[in-house]
């Protein structure tokens, strides 16, 4: 066999492996899981249940989209669940105020997004200014936001939202839940930002080698702070979606949401080490988790067992990310 033939085969193998490691491989895993539950779980493939799955994965998709930006720059955000609760409480107080109904709804949306944005800004600025690991900073913010959510109404729930606002949470468009379409729109816009803008390319570059970006004359701090701001703002969007679906705002919502969102990001192929990933993969990861949870529920698996499965999936996702990182490094070295 000639050297040229060997080289062509090596390139072909490299491309196939990268194809499997990317979104296509995740999509195939999702498809296989769907086929399994269609066979094993009663009523899984009904239109009602598929709509339920779309609705159920909406919050996780939105939160995971924001966390993707943070993980791409080798950070982490553990505060999104608590920030969601704080945003919901503030938005709930605004929407039930004496403002005219239309103005109250608009003001509530802005209040939720700006509150999340402010929390993300604090996370990013503190982490970057004092070089504190984002794990520690966002862990602190998680407690601050949760305490603030409880303090806002002395742990009381807020309800009595306008009927039009509540209807949006159950509305559909050509049979697809409106809230799910919001999540898809966020994924599409975020994907375009990451792949078609200088800002997106800079996030990937910082995650791959921040020092090189800094030596090239770019100020990396602003980009990393912006990533945390996006994560916080999307937590505010998720809070509004939650309120339209449940017709209430409580300070205890969002517990554990950050773990499911991070799991979706890692399952979707975004590396915990930064610099590699996509929002398409994140969306597929969120879908995979949603299908898994729904299918297990229809099969009669209890809440405790489902929680154990979710935890196992998170651990498995990190292990897969470790081997994905090693394989990616080897393929990079093997590429001609």
Secondary structure as GFF3:
##gff-version 3
##sequence-region A 1 336
A	DSSP	alpha_helix	3	21	.	.	.	ID=ss1
A	DSSP	alpha_helix	23	40	.	.	.	ID=ss2
A	DSSP	alpha_helix	47	56	.	.	.	ID=ss3
A	DSSP	alpha_helix	58	72	.	.	.	ID=ss4
A	DSSP	alpha_helix	80	95	.	.	.	ID=ss5
A	DSSP	alpha_helix	101	129	.	.	.	ID=ss6
A	DSSP	alpha_helix	134	152	.	.	.	ID=ss7
A	DSSP	beta_strand	158	159	.	.	.	ID=ss8
A	DSSP	alpha_helix	163	168	.	.	.	ID=ss9
A	DSSP	beta_strand	172	173	.	.	.	ID=ss10
A	DSSP	beta_strand	176	177	.	.	.	ID=ss11
A	DSSP	alpha_helix	178	196	.	.	.	ID=ss12
A	DSSP	alpha_helix	198	215	.	.	.	ID=ss13
A	DSSP	alpha_helix	220	246	.	.	.	ID=ss14
A	DSSP	beta_strand	248	249	.	.	.	ID=ss15
A	DSSP	alpha_helix	257	267	.	.	.	ID=ss16
A	DSSP	alpha_helix	279	298	.	.	.	ID=ss17
A	DSSP	alpha_helix	303	334	.	.	.	ID=ss18
###
